[in-house]
Amino acid sequence: MPKSTLAEAKSLYIKDNFRLGLDEMVYAFNSSTIELCLKLCHWAKSHYGRGAMKMHVLMDLRGSIPSFVKLTEGNVHDSQMIEAIPVEAGSYYLMDKGYVDLKSLYNHFQQNNAFCVTRAEDNMAYEVIESREVDANAGLISDETVRLTGYMRVRKYPDNLRLVVYEDFAAGVFYRFLSNNFTLEALTIAELYRERWQIELFFKWIKQHLHINTFYGTSQNAVYTQIWIAICDYLLIIAKKRFYIEESLHTISNSIGTILFKREDIHTIYSNTNFINSVPEPDSAQLALW
């Protein structure tokens, strides 16, 4: 990904207020699987004899900017990607429990003074060091300082962790959030994890609007190149903030091909009601890749 394009996009949103009022950088890390035809893409190894690739993305949640992207074969486990993440001291990293590799969490985040928020594994064994009062009306069940038990777990993560249990009243579901941050309010820990879903919206958006449902080549280089082009396209589109364009991202995306060779001022183009009305809506079938 061109660093100049990424830097431009990040600079436009760096001063935006974060919903939870945090001044520190907040990132979400997750992956999305893109299915491929194994007969045509022999390199795309996945599970159960299927073909697929994975797009691992670290997203800056101010502006929904993909700050780090790694493309791999479909059989690469999410936890293998943790130590590839660029870490900034004092920043927050939000991850699903598929990334809970204790050794990597300790070496890569704790040792680098960065904070992570994830979900605890169902079979996690631990002892409670300290319990704090919580607001039950806010959905909080408990807020505890814990230490992992078991020889291997202690060796992998020898420090204390914070375990926040939260109930989603609407869905009737309990969540156990694990973090190495002990200063934020317990509810903020739960709300931080909720923000992780912004990256799911990015995956949905990039598949639905950037026309990667059909690949122009079957080699690994051809498929990867098309994905990189789509991501660069996305970065250029979110730079719309620089030009104060109010149209939605999908409207701009669908009109890119039309305006590339226009010599009019970009504001004039997007202030033309007839032009905006002529922009085609995205094909919902694009969510199914190949």
C-alpha atoms as an extended CHARMM CRD file, in Angstrom:
* protein
*
       290  EXT
         1         1  MET       CA              0.0000000000        0.0000000000        0.0000000000  PROA      1               0.0000000000
         2         2  PRO       CA              1.5060000000        3.3710000000       -0.9670000000  PROA      2               0.0000000000
         3         3  LYS       CA              2.6480000000        5.0910000000        2.2380000000  PROA      3               0.0000000000
         4         4  SER       CA              1.8790000000        8.5270000000        0.8080000000  PROA      4               0.0000000000
         5         5  THR       CA             -1.7680000000        7.5790000000        0.1960000000  PROA      5               0.0000000000
         6         6  LEU       CA             -2.0970000000        6.1140000000        3.6860000000  PROA      6               0.0000000000
         7         7  ALA       CA             -0.4410000000        9.1380000000        5.3030000000  PROA      7               0.0000000000
         8         8  GLU       CA             -2.7620000000       11.4760000000        3.4040000000  PROA      8               0.0000000000
         9         9  ALA       CA             -5.8550000000        9.5840000000        4.5440000000  PROA      9               0.0000000000
        10        10  LYS       CA             -4.6950000000        9.4020000000        8.1820000000  PROA      10              0.0000000000
        11        11  SER       CA             -3.8240000000       13.0970000000        8.3180000000  PROA      11              0.0000000000
        12        12  LEU       CA             -7.3880000000       14.0330000000        7.3360000000  PROA      12              0.0000000000
        13        13  TYR       CA             -8.9380000000       12.2270000000       10.3010000000  PROA      13              0.0000000000
        14        14  ILE       CA             -6.2160000000       12.4080000000       12.9680000000  PROA      14              0.0000000000
        15        15  LYS       CA             -7.9510000000       15.2310000000       14.8810000000  PROA      15              0.0000000000
        16        16  ASP       CA            -11.4650000000       13.7660000000       14.6720000000  PROA      16              0.0000000000
        17        17  ASN       CA            -13.1070000000       13.0760000000       18.0150000000  PROA      17              0.0000000000
        18        18  PHE       CA            -13.3720000000        9.4130000000       18.9680000000  PROA      18              0.0000000000
        19        19  ARG       CA            -16.8200000000        8.3870000000       20.2100000000  PROA      19              0.0000000000
        20        20  LEU       CA            -15.5250000000        7.2600000000       23.6080000000  PROA      20              0.0000000000
        21        21  GLY       CA            -13.5040000000       10.4250000000       24.1960000000  PROA      21              0.0000000000
        22        22  LEU       CA            -10.0760000000        8.7710000000       24.0600000000  PROA      22              0.0000000000
        23        23  ASP       CA             -7.1200000000       10.8230000000       22.8750000000  PROA      23              0.0000000000
        24        24  GLU       CA             -5.0190000000        7.7250000000       22.1730000000  PROA      24              0.0000000000
        25        25  MET       CA             -5.0740000000        5.8910000000       18.8570000000  PROA      25              0.0000000000
        26        26  VAL       CA             -7.5940000000        3.0310000000       18.6660000000  PROA      26              0.0000000000
        27        27  TYR       CA             -7.1640000000        0.1790000000       16.1790000000  PROA      27              0.0000000000
        28        28  ALA       CA             -9.2510000000       -2.8870000000       15.3290000000  PROA      28              0.0000000000
        29        29  PHE       CA             -7.6470000000       -6.0290000000       13.9040000000  PROA      29              0.0000000000
        30        30  ASN       CA             -9.5470000000       -8.7490000000       12.0690000000  PROA      30              0.0000000000
        31        31  SER       CA             -9.5670000000      -10.8330000000        8.9110000000  PROA      31              0.0000000000
        32        32  SER       CA            -12.0110000000      -11.5590000000        6.1200000000  PROA      32              0.0000000000
        33        33  THR       CA            -12.0220000000      -14.7070000000        4.0070000000  PROA      33              0.0000000000
        34        34  ILE       CA            -12.5110000000      -14.3940000000        0.2480000000  PROA      34              0.0000000000
        35        35  GLU       CA            -13.5180000000      -17.6570000000       -1.3870000000  PROA      35              0.0000000000
        36        36  LEU       CA            -11.7900000000      -18.6530000000       -4.6250000000  PROA      36              0.0000000000
        37        37  CYS       CA            -12.0840000000      -21.5190000000       -7.0980000000  PROA      37              0.0000000000
        38        38  LEU       CA             -9.3910000000      -24.0020000000       -6.0220000000  PROA      38              0.0000000000
        39        39  LYS       CA             -9.2910000000      -25.6070000000       -9.4960000000  PROA      39              0.0000000000
        40        40  LEU       CA             -8.2450000000      -22.2780000000      -10.9660000000  PROA      40              0.0000000000
        41        41  CYS       CA             -6.2930000000      -20.8790000000       -8.0020000000  PROA      41              0.0000000000
        42        42  HSD       CA             -4.1480000000      -23.8470000000       -6.9460000000  PROA      42              0.0000000000
        43        43  TRP       CA             -2.1540000000      -21.6570000000       -4.5390000000  PROA      43              0.0000000000
        44        44  ALA       CA             -5.2490000000      -20.6670000000       -2.5080000000  PROA      44              0.0000000000
        45        45  LYS       CA             -5.0890000000      -23.3780000000        0.1260000000  PROA      45              0.0000000000
        46        46  SER       CA             -7.8200000000      -23.4180000000        2.7510000000  PROA      46              0.0000000000
        47        47  HSD       CA             -9.6600000000      -25.9240000000        4.9060000000  PROA      47              0.0000000000
        48        48  TYR       CA            -11.8700000000      -28.8250000000        3.8240000000  PROA      48              0.0000000000
        49        49  GLY       CA            -10.4980000000      -28.8670000000        0.2890000000  PROA      49              0.0000000000
        50        50  ARG       CA            -11.7630000000      -25.3930000000       -0.5160000000  PROA      50              0.0000000000
        51        51  GLY       CA             -9.9720000000      -22.4720000000       -2.0760000000  PROA      51              0.0000000000
        52        52  ALA       CA             -9.7290000000      -19.1320000000       -0.2790000000  PROA      52              0.0000000000
        53        53  MET       CA             -7.4860000000      -16.2400000000        0.6760000000  PROA      53              0.0000000000
        54        54  LYS       CA             -7.5530000000      -14.0130000000        3.7450000000  PROA      54              0.0000000000
        55        55  MET       CA             -7.2870000000      -10.2730000000        4.0770000000  PROA      55              0.0000000000
        56        56  HSD       CA             -5.8930000000       -9.3600000000        7.5280000000  PROA      56              0.0000000000
        57        57  VAL       CA             -6.5190000000       -5.6950000000        8.3010000000  PROA      57              0.0000000000
        58        58  LEU       CA             -5.5110000000       -3.3360000000       11.1150000000  PROA      58              0.0000000000
        59        59  MET       CA             -7.9450000000       -0.4280000000       10.9910000000  PROA      59              0.0000000000
        60        60  ASP       CA             -7.5060000000        3.0250000000       12.4790000000  PROA      60              0.0000000000
        61        61  LEU       CA            -11.0070000000        3.6700000000       13.8330000000  PROA      61              0.0000000000
        62        62  ARG       CA            -10.7050000000        7.4260000000       13.3380000000  PROA      62              0.0000000000
        63        63  GLY       CA            -11.8630000000        7.5810000000        9.7560000000  PROA      63              0.0000000000
        64        64  SER       CA            -11.9980000000        3.7620000000        9.2890000000  PROA      64              0.0000000000
        65        65  ILE       CA             -8.5730000000        3.7400000000        7.6390000000  PROA      65              0.0000000000
        66        66  PRO       CA             -6.8090000000        0.4090000000        6.9130000000  PROA      66              0.0000000000
        67        67  SER       CA             -3.3590000000        1.1360000000        8.3820000000  PROA      67              0.0000000000
        68        68  PHE       CA             -1.9150000000       -2.3470000000        7.8460000000  PROA      68              0.0000000000
        69        69  VAL       CA             -3.0190000000       -5.0730000000        5.4260000000  PROA      69              0.0000000000
        70        70  LYS       CA             -1.5980000000       -8.5760000000        5.0200000000  PROA      70              0.0000000000
        71        71  LEU       CA             -2.8640000000      -10.9890000000        2.3490000000  PROA      71              0.0000000000
        72        72  THR       CA             -2.4000000000      -14.7220000000        2.9890000000  PROA      72              0.0000000000
        73        73  GLU       CA             -3.7090000000      -18.1060000000        1.9570000000  PROA      73              0.0000000000
        74        74  GLY       CA             -7.0020000000      -19.1030000000        3.5420000000  PROA      74              0.0000000000
        75        75  ASN       CA             -5.5210000000      -21.6820000000        5.9260000000  PROA      75              0.0000000000
        76        76  VAL       CA             -3.4330000000      -19.1590000000        7.9000000000  PROA      76              0.0000000000
        77        77  HSD       CA             -4.8570000000      -18.8850000000       11.4360000000  PROA      77              0.0000000000
        78        78  ASP       CA             -5.6600000000      -15.4120000000       12.7030000000  PROA      78              0.0000000000
        79        79  SER       CA             -3.4330000000      -15.7850000000       15.7740000000  PROA      79              0.0000000000
        80        80  GLN       CA             -0.3770000000      -16.1960000000       13.5140000000  PROA      80              0.0000000000
        81        81  MET       CA             -0.7950000000      -12.5880000000       12.3990000000  PROA      81              0.0000000000
        82        82  ILE       CA             -0.6090000000      -10.8960000000       15.8200000000  PROA      82              0.0000000000
        83        83  GLU       CA              3.1340000000      -10.3440000000       15.8120000000  PROA      83              0.0000000000
        84        84  ALA       CA              2.9620000000       -8.8370000000       12.3260000000  PROA      84              0.0000000000
        85        85  ILE       CA              0.8890000000       -5.9140000000       13.6570000000  PROA      85              0.0000000000
        86        86  PRO       CA              2.8330000000       -2.6420000000       13.9680000000  PROA      86              0.0000000000
        87        87  VAL       CA              2.4630000000       -1.5940000000       17.6230000000  PROA      87              0.0000000000
        88        88  GLU       CA              2.4650000000        1.9410000000       19.0500000000  PROA      88              0.0000000000
        89        89  ALA       CA              2.9740000000        2.4660000000       22.7860000000  PROA      89              0.0000000000
        90        90  GLY       CA             -0.1390000000        3.8000000000       24.5240000000  PROA      90              0.0000000000
        91        91  SER       CA             -2.5080000000        2.8200000000       21.7020000000  PROA      91              0.0000000000
        92        92  TYR       CA             -5.4710000000        0.4320000000       21.9650000000  PROA      92              0.0000000000
        93        93  TYR       CA             -5.8550000000       -2.7110000000       19.8520000000  PROA      93              0.0000000000
        94        94  LEU       CA             -9.2360000000       -4.4450000000       19.6190000000  PROA      94              0.0000000000
        95        95  MET       CA             -9.3540000000       -8.1040000000       18.5700000000  PROA      95              0.0000000000
        96        96  ASP       CA            -11.7280000000      -11.0540000000       18.5760000000  PROA      96              0.0000000000
        97        97  LYS       CA            -10.9020000000      -14.0810000000       20.7370000000  PROA      97              0.0000000000
        98        98  GLY       CA             -9.5610000000      -15.8940000000       17.6620000000  PROA      98              0.0000000000
        99        99  TYR       CA             -6.4290000000      -13.8120000000       18.2310000000  PROA      99              0.0000000000
       100       100  VAL       CA             -5.9540000000      -14.8600000000       21.8540000000  PROA      100             0.0000000000
       101       101  ASP       CA             -2.4290000000      -16.2240000000       21.7720000000  PROA      101             0.0000000000
       102       102  LEU       CA             -1.1620000000      -15.5060000000       25.2860000000  PROA      102             0.0000000000
       103       103  LYS       CA              2.5190000000      -15.4880000000       24.4240000000  PROA      103             0.0000000000
       104       104  SER       CA              2.0020000000      -13.0370000000       21.5640000000  PROA      104             0.0000000000
       105       105  LEU       CA             -0.3030000000      -10.8220000000       23.6310000000  PROA      105             0.0000000000
       106       106  TYR       CA              2.3810000000      -10.5560000000       26.3130000000  PROA      106             0.0000000000
       107       107  ASN       CA              5.4380000000      -10.1390000000       24.0810000000  PROA      107             0.0000000000
       108       108  HSD       CA              3.8650000000       -7.9540000000       21.4340000000  PROA      108             0.0000000000
       109       109  PHE       CA              1.5350000000       -5.7030000000       23.4270000000  PROA      109             0.0000000000
       110       110  GLN       CA              2.3040000000       -5.8380000000       27.1450000000  PROA      110             0.0000000000
       111       111  GLN       CA              6.0500000000       -5.6140000000       26.6170000000  PROA      111             0.0000000000
       112       112  ASN       CA              5.6090000000       -2.6990000000       24.2120000000  PROA      112             0.0000000000
       113       113  ASN       CA              3.3300000000       -0.7360000000       26.5800000000  PROA      113             0.0000000000
       114       114  ALA       CA              0.3390000000       -1.0480000000       24.2450000000  PROA      114             0.0000000000
       115       115  PHE       CA             -3.1950000000       -1.9620000000       25.3460000000  PROA      115             0.0000000000
       116       116  CYS       CA             -5.3090000000       -4.7750000000       23.9420000000  PROA      116             0.0000000000
       117       117  VAL       CA             -9.0050000000       -5.5530000000       24.3940000000  PROA      117             0.0000000000
       118       118  THR       CA            -10.2590000000       -8.9640000000       23.3640000000  PROA      118             0.0000000000
       119       119  ARG       CA            -12.6420000000      -11.6830000000       24.5540000000  PROA      119             0.0000000000
       120       120  ALA       CA            -11.5850000000      -14.3310000000       27.0350000000  PROA      120             0.0000000000
       121       121  GLU       CA            -11.5480000000      -17.9580000000       25.9730000000  PROA      121             0.0000000000
       122       122  ASP       CA            -14.3620000000      -20.0290000000       27.4530000000  PROA      122             0.0000000000
       123       123  ASN       CA            -11.9530000000      -22.4460000000       29.1610000000  PROA      123             0.0000000000
       124       124  MET       CA             -9.5870000000      -19.7870000000       30.5460000000  PROA      124             0.0000000000
       125       125  ALA       CA             -8.3990000000      -20.8260000000       34.0210000000  PROA      125             0.0000000000
       126       126  TYR       CA             -7.5240000000      -18.0250000000       36.4360000000  PROA      126             0.0000000000
       127       127  GLU       CA             -7.5580000000      -16.8050000000       40.0250000000  PROA      127             0.0000000000
       128       128  VAL       CA             -9.0920000000      -13.5050000000       41.1290000000  PROA      128             0.0000000000
       129       129  ILE       CA             -6.6270000000      -11.0270000000       42.6330000000  PROA      129             0.0000000000
       130       130  GLU       CA             -8.9970000000       -8.0860000000       43.1260000000  PROA      130             0.0000000000
       131       131  SER       CA            -12.6760000000       -7.2710000000       42.5200000000  PROA      131             0.0000000000
       132       132  ARG       CA            -14.0670000000       -3.7800000000       41.9090000000  PROA      132             0.0000000000
       133       133  GLU       CA            -17.5940000000       -2.4370000000       42.2610000000  PROA      133             0.0000000000
       134       134  VAL       CA            -19.5890000000       -2.1240000000       39.0540000000  PROA      134             0.0000000000
       135       135  ASP       CA            -22.8030000000       -0.4550000000       37.8990000000  PROA      135             0.0000000000
       136       136  ALA       CA            -25.2520000000       -3.3080000000       37.3210000000  PROA      136             0.0000000000
       137       137  ASN       CA            -27.7120000000       -0.9360000000       35.6380000000  PROA      137             0.0000000000
       138       138  ALA       CA            -25.1480000000       -0.3500000000       32.8920000000  PROA      138             0.0000000000
       139       139  GLY       CA            -24.9800000000       -4.0790000000       32.1620000000  PROA      139             0.0000000000
       140       140  LEU       CA            -21.7580000000       -4.7120000000       34.0740000000  PROA      140             0.0000000000
       141       141  ILE       CA            -21.5780000000       -7.9890000000       35.9840000000  PROA      141             0.0000000000
       142       142  SER       CA            -18.0220000000       -7.8510000000       37.3270000000  PROA      142             0.0000000000
       143       143  ASP       CA            -14.6660000000       -6.1060000000       36.9800000000  PROA      143             0.0000000000
       144       144  GLU       CA            -11.7310000000       -8.1270000000       38.2750000000  PROA      144             0.0000000000
       145       145  THR       CA             -7.9530000000       -8.2560000000       38.2560000000  PROA      145             0.0000000000
       146       146  VAL       CA             -6.9940000000      -11.8470000000       37.5160000000  PROA      146             0.0000000000
       147       147  ARG       CA             -3.9040000000      -13.9790000000       37.1370000000  PROA      147             0.0000000000
       148       148  LEU       CA             -3.8770000000      -16.9620000000       34.8080000000  PROA      148             0.0000000000
       149       149  THR       CA             -3.3080000000      -20.4040000000       36.3340000000  PROA      149             0.0000000000
       150       150  GLY       CA             -1.6800000000      -23.4710000000       34.8910000000  PROA      150             0.0000000000
       151       151  TYR       CA              2.0240000000      -23.9470000000       34.2030000000  PROA      151             0.0000000000
       152       152  MET       CA              1.9550000000      -23.1320000000       30.4880000000  PROA      152             0.0000000000
       153       153  ARG       CA             -0.4590000000      -20.1870000000       30.7570000000  PROA      153             0.0000000000
       154       154  VAL       CA              1.6360000000      -18.5400000000       33.4800000000  PROA      154             0.0000000000
       155       155  ARG       CA              4.8000000000      -18.9430000000       31.4300000000  PROA      155             0.0000000000
       156       156  LYS       CA              3.1300000000      -17.3820000000       28.3850000000  PROA      156             0.0000000000
       157       157  TYR       CA              1.5270000000      -14.4690000000       30.2590000000  PROA      157             0.0000000000
       158       158  PRO       CA              3.1260000000      -13.9210000000       33.7240000000  PROA      158             0.0000000000
       159       159  ASP       CA              1.4340000000      -10.5530000000       34.4630000000  PROA      159             0.0000000000
       160       160  ASN       CA             -2.0530000000       -9.7290000000       35.7350000000  PROA      160             0.0000000000
       161       161  LEU       CA             -4.9620000000       -9.1690000000       33.3800000000  PROA      161             0.0000000000
       162       162  ARG       CA             -8.3020000000       -7.4220000000       33.6880000000  PROA      162             0.0000000000
       163       163  LEU       CA            -11.5260000000       -9.3880000000       33.1800000000  PROA      163             0.0000000000
       164       164  VAL       CA            -14.7370000000       -7.4080000000       32.6250000000  PROA      164             0.0000000000
       165       165  VAL       CA            -18.0200000000       -9.3250000000       32.3600000000  PROA      165             0.0000000000
       166       166  TYR       CA            -20.8200000000       -7.4770000000       30.5670000000  PROA      166             0.0000000000
       167       167  GLU       CA            -24.4140000000       -8.4350000000       29.7550000000  PROA      167             0.0000000000
       168       168  ASP       CA            -26.0690000000       -7.2990000000       26.5510000000  PROA      168             0.0000000000
       169       169  PHE       CA            -29.6310000000       -6.8450000000       27.8360000000  PROA      169             0.0000000000
       170       170  ALA       CA            -31.1240000000       -6.6560000000       24.3360000000  PROA      170             0.0000000000
       171       171  ALA       CA            -29.6210000000       -9.9580000000       23.1700000000  PROA      171             0.0000000000
       172       172  GLY       CA            -29.4760000000      -11.6580000000       26.5680000000  PROA      172             0.0000000000
       173       173  VAL       CA            -25.8140000000      -12.5430000000       26.0000000000  PROA      173             0.0000000000
       174       174  PHE       CA            -22.8830000000      -12.3390000000       28.4300000000  PROA      174             0.0000000000
       175       175  TYR       CA            -19.4630000000      -11.2140000000       27.2190000000  PROA      175             0.0000000000
       176       176  ARG       CA            -16.1290000000      -11.6420000000       29.0080000000  PROA      176             0.0000000000
       177       177  PHE       CA            -13.6390000000       -8.9870000000       27.9470000000  PROA      177             0.0000000000
       178       178  LEU       CA             -9.9300000000       -9.3940000000       28.6040000000  PROA      178             0.0000000000
       179       179  SER       CA             -7.5270000000       -6.4360000000       28.7060000000  PROA      179             0.0000000000
       180       180  ASN       CA             -4.1610000000       -5.3320000000       30.0460000000  PROA      180             0.0000000000
       181       181  ASN       CA             -5.5100000000       -1.8320000000       30.7860000000  PROA      181             0.0000000000
       182       182  PHE       CA             -6.4520000000       -1.0860000000       34.4070000000  PROA      182             0.0000000000
       183       183  THR       CA             -7.2240000000        2.6390000000       34.2060000000  PROA      183             0.0000000000
       184       184  LEU       CA            -10.2560000000        2.9040000000       31.9180000000  PROA      184             0.0000000000
       185       185  GLU       CA            -13.7840000000        2.5820000000       33.2680000000  PROA      185             0.0000000000
       186       186  ALA       CA            -15.1300000000       -0.9660000000       33.0180000000  PROA      186             0.0000000000
       187       187  LEU       CA            -17.9520000000        0.1680000000       30.7440000000  PROA      187             0.0000000000
       188       188  THR       CA            -15.4260000000        1.8500000000       28.4310000000  PROA      188             0.0000000000
       189       189  ILE       CA            -13.6610000000       -1.5050000000       28.0310000000  PROA      189             0.0000000000
       190       190  ALA       CA            -16.9510000000       -3.0570000000       26.8920000000  PROA      190             0.0000000000
       191       191  GLU       CA            -17.7480000000       -0.1100000000       24.6180000000  PROA      191             0.0000000000
       192       192  LEU       CA            -14.2770000000       -0.2730000000       23.0800000000  PROA      192             0.0000000000
       193       193  TYR       CA            -14.8920000000       -3.8250000000       21.9670000000  PROA      193             0.0000000000
       194       194  ARG       CA            -18.1950000000       -2.7360000000       20.4320000000  PROA      194             0.0000000000
       195       195  GLU       CA            -16.2210000000       -0.3170000000       18.2380000000  PROA      195             0.0000000000
       196       196  ARG       CA            -14.4380000000       -3.3220000000       16.7030000000  PROA      196             0.0000000000
       197       197  TRP       CA            -17.4590000000       -3.8500000000       14.4750000000  PROA      197             0.0000000000
       198       198  GLN       CA            -16.3670000000       -0.8860000000       12.3510000000  PROA      198             0.0000000000
       199       199  ILE       CA            -13.8760000000       -3.2170000000       10.6880000000  PROA      199             0.0000000000
       200       200  GLU       CA            -16.6910000000       -5.6210000000        9.7840000000  PROA      200             0.0000000000
       201       201  LEU       CA            -18.4150000000       -2.7370000000        8.0020000000  PROA      201             0.0000000000
       202       202  PHE       CA            -15.1750000000       -2.0730000000        6.1170000000  PROA      202             0.0000000000
       203       203  PHE       CA            -14.9790000000       -5.6860000000        4.9000000000  PROA      203             0.0000000000
       204       204  LYS       CA            -18.6180000000       -5.5870000000        3.8230000000  PROA      204             0.0000000000
       205       205  TRP       CA            -18.1650000000       -2.2440000000        2.1000000000  PROA      205             0.0000000000
       206       206  ILE       CA            -15.0090000000       -3.1690000000        0.2010000000  PROA      206             0.0000000000
       207       207  LYS       CA            -16.5530000000       -6.4180000000       -1.0800000000  PROA      207             0.0000000000
       208       208  GLN       CA            -19.8480000000       -4.8060000000       -2.0020000000  PROA      208             0.0000000000
       209       209  HSD       CA            -18.6940000000       -1.5820000000       -3.6190000000  PROA      209             0.0000000000
       210       210  LEU       CA            -15.2080000000       -2.0810000000       -5.0080000000  PROA      210             0.0000000000
       211       211  HSD       CA            -16.1450000000       -4.6770000000       -7.6260000000  PROA      211             0.0000000000
       212       212  ILE       CA            -13.8130000000       -7.5080000000       -6.6320000000  PROA      212             0.0000000000
       213       213  ASN       CA            -16.4420000000      -10.2240000000       -7.1240000000  PROA      213             0.0000000000
       214       214  THR       CA            -14.7510000000      -11.1750000000      -10.4080000000  PROA      214             0.0000000000
       215       215  PHE       CA            -10.9800000000      -11.5340000000      -10.6280000000  PROA      215             0.0000000000
       216       216  TYR       CA             -9.1370000000      -10.7640000000      -13.8720000000  PROA      216             0.0000000000
       217       217  GLY       CA             -6.4470000000      -13.3760000000      -13.2700000000  PROA      217             0.0000000000
       218       218  THR       CA             -6.0460000000      -16.6020000000      -11.2800000000  PROA      218             0.0000000000
       219       219  SER       CA             -2.4060000000      -16.4250000000      -10.1810000000  PROA      219             0.0000000000
       220       220  GLN       CA             -1.6070000000      -15.3360000000       -6.6310000000  PROA      220             0.0000000000
       221       221  ASN       CA              0.0040000000      -12.1490000000       -7.9090000000  PROA      221             0.0000000000
       222       222  ALA       CA             -3.0260000000      -11.2800000000      -10.0740000000  PROA      222             0.0000000000
       223       223  VAL       CA             -5.5630000000      -11.7920000000       -7.2760000000  PROA      223             0.0000000000
       224       224  TYR       CA             -3.4530000000       -9.9820000000       -4.6830000000  PROA      224             0.0000000000
       225       225  THR       CA             -2.8460000000       -7.0600000000       -7.0630000000  PROA      225             0.0000000000
       226       226  GLN       CA             -6.5730000000       -6.6140000000       -7.6210000000  PROA      226             0.0000000000
       227       227  ILE       CA             -7.2050000000       -6.5720000000       -3.8600000000  PROA      227             0.0000000000
       228       228  TRP       CA             -4.4400000000       -3.9710000000       -3.3680000000  PROA      228             0.0000000000
       229       229  ILE       CA             -5.9500000000       -1.8060000000       -6.0970000000  PROA      229             0.0000000000
       230       230  ALA       CA             -9.3320000000       -1.9980000000       -4.3580000000  PROA      230             0.0000000000
       231       231  ILE       CA             -7.7940000000       -0.9420000000       -1.0270000000  PROA      231             0.0000000000
       232       232  CYS       CA             -5.9210000000        1.9630000000       -2.6400000000  PROA      232             0.0000000000
       233       233  ASP       CA             -9.1940000000        2.9860000000       -4.2910000000  PROA      233             0.0000000000
       234       234  TYR       CA            -10.8280000000        3.0030000000       -0.8680000000  PROA      234             0.0000000000
       235       235  LEU       CA             -8.0730000000        5.2140000000        0.5680000000  PROA      235             0.0000000000
       236       236  LEU       CA             -8.4690000000        7.6860000000       -2.2810000000  PROA      236             0.0000000000
       237       237  ILE       CA            -12.2240000000        7.8000000000       -1.7640000000  PROA      237             0.0000000000
       238       238  ILE       CA            -12.0710000000        8.5040000000        1.9800000000  PROA      238             0.0000000000
       239       239  ALA       CA             -9.8170000000       11.4520000000        1.1310000000  PROA      239             0.0000000000
       240       240  LYS       CA            -13.0970000000       13.0800000000        0.0330000000  PROA      240             0.0000000000
       241       241  LYS       CA            -12.8710000000       14.9010000000        3.3650000000  PROA      241             0.0000000000
       242       242  ARG       CA            -10.0670000000       17.0270000000        1.9170000000  PROA      242             0.0000000000
       243       243  PHE       CA            -12.4730000000       18.3720000000       -0.7080000000  PROA      243             0.0000000000
       244       244  TYR       CA            -15.5000000000       18.6340000000        1.6290000000  PROA      244             0.0000000000
       245       245  ILE       CA            -17.5970000000       16.3340000000       -0.5560000000  PROA      245             0.0000000000
       246       246  GLU       CA            -20.7950000000       15.3050000000        1.2060000000  PROA      246             0.0000000000
       247       247  GLU       CA            -21.7500000000       12.3730000000       -1.0330000000  PROA      247             0.0000000000
       248       248  SER       CA            -21.5330000000        8.8740000000        0.4450000000  PROA      248             0.0000000000
       249       249  LEU       CA            -18.5270000000        6.6410000000       -0.1340000000  PROA      249             0.0000000000
       250       250  HSD       CA            -20.4790000000        4.2270000000       -2.3180000000  PROA      250             0.0000000000
       251       251  THR       CA            -21.7660000000        7.0570000000       -4.5330000000  PROA      251             0.0000000000
       252       252  ILE       CA            -18.2140000000        8.2950000000       -5.0800000000  PROA      252             0.0000000000
       253       253  SER       CA            -16.9430000000        4.7470000000       -5.6410000000  PROA      253             0.0000000000
       254       254  ASN       CA            -19.5850000000        4.0110000000       -8.2620000000  PROA      254             0.0000000000
       255       255  SER       CA            -18.8760000000        7.2750000000      -10.0850000000  PROA      255             0.0000000000
       256       256  ILE       CA            -15.0520000000        7.1010000000      -10.1270000000  PROA      256             0.0000000000
       257       257  GLY       CA            -14.9220000000        5.6260000000      -13.6210000000  PROA      257             0.0000000000
       258       258  THR       CA            -17.2390000000        8.3460000000      -14.9380000000  PROA      258             0.0000000000
       259       259  ILE       CA            -15.3700000000       11.3630000000      -13.5580000000  PROA      259             0.0000000000
       260       260  LEU       CA            -11.7540000000       10.3320000000      -14.1770000000  PROA      260             0.0000000000
       261       261  PHE       CA            -11.5290000000       12.2390000000      -17.4780000000  PROA      261             0.0000000000
       262       262  LYS       CA            -13.7700000000       15.1630000000      -16.6120000000  PROA      262             0.0000000000
       263       263  ARG       CA            -12.0830000000       18.5640000000      -16.5200000000  PROA      263             0.0000000000
       264       264  GLU       CA            -14.6560000000       20.1770000000      -14.2680000000  PROA      264             0.0000000000
       265       265  ASP       CA            -13.9940000000       21.1540000000      -10.6770000000  PROA      265             0.0000000000
       266       266  ILE       CA            -14.7930000000       18.1920000000       -8.4180000000  PROA      266             0.0000000000
       267       267  HSD       CA            -17.2300000000       20.2820000000       -6.3620000000  PROA      267             0.0000000000
       268       268  THR       CA            -19.1190000000       21.2210000000       -9.5160000000  PROA      268             0.0000000000
       269       269  ILE       CA            -19.3990000000       17.5770000000      -10.5240000000  PROA      269             0.0000000000
       270       270  TYR       CA            -20.8790000000       16.4360000000       -7.2200000000  PROA      270             0.0000000000
       271       271  SER       CA            -23.1810000000       19.4270000000       -6.9080000000  PROA      271             0.0000000000
       272       272  ASN       CA            -24.8790000000       18.3880000000      -10.1600000000  PROA      272             0.0000000000
       273       273  THR       CA            -28.1230000000       16.6870000000       -9.1030000000  PROA      273             0.0000000000
       274       274  ASN       CA            -28.6150000000       15.0420000000      -12.4920000000  PROA      274             0.0000000000
       275       275  PHE       CA            -25.1540000000       13.4780000000      -12.2940000000  PROA      275             0.0000000000
       276       276  ILE       CA            -25.7120000000       12.1620000000       -8.7490000000  PROA      276             0.0000000000
       277       277  ASN       CA            -29.0720000000       10.6560000000       -9.7190000000  PROA      277             0.0000000000
       278       278  SER       CA            -27.4320000000        8.8870000000      -12.6500000000  PROA      278             0.0000000000
       279       279  VAL       CA            -24.8900000000        7.0700000000      -10.4670000000  PROA      279             0.0000000000
       280       280  PRO       CA            -25.8830000000        3.3640000000      -10.3850000000  PROA      280             0.0000000000
       281       281  GLU       CA            -26.6520000000        1.6860000000       -7.0970000000  PROA      281             0.0000000000
       282       282  PRO       CA            -24.2820000000       -1.1250000000       -6.0400000000  PROA      282             0.0000000000
       283       283  ASP       CA            -25.1940000000       -4.6860000000       -6.9070000000  PROA      283             0.0000000000
       284       284  SER       CA            -26.0180000000       -6.4660000000       -3.6460000000  PROA      284             0.0000000000
       285       285  ALA       CA            -24.9260000000       -9.7520000000       -5.2250000000  PROA      285             0.0000000000
       286       286  GLN       CA            -21.3180000000       -8.5770000000       -5.0080000000  PROA      286             0.0000000000
       287       287  LEU       CA            -21.0950000000       -9.8460000000       -1.4500000000  PROA      287             0.0000000000
       288       288  ALA       CA            -20.7340000000      -13.3810000000       -2.8280000000  PROA      288             0.0000000000
       289       289  LEU       CA            -17.2260000000      -13.5030000000       -4.2850000000  PROA      289             0.0000000000
       290       290  TRP       CA            -16.8730000000      -16.0650000000       -7.0520000000  PROA      290             0.0000000000
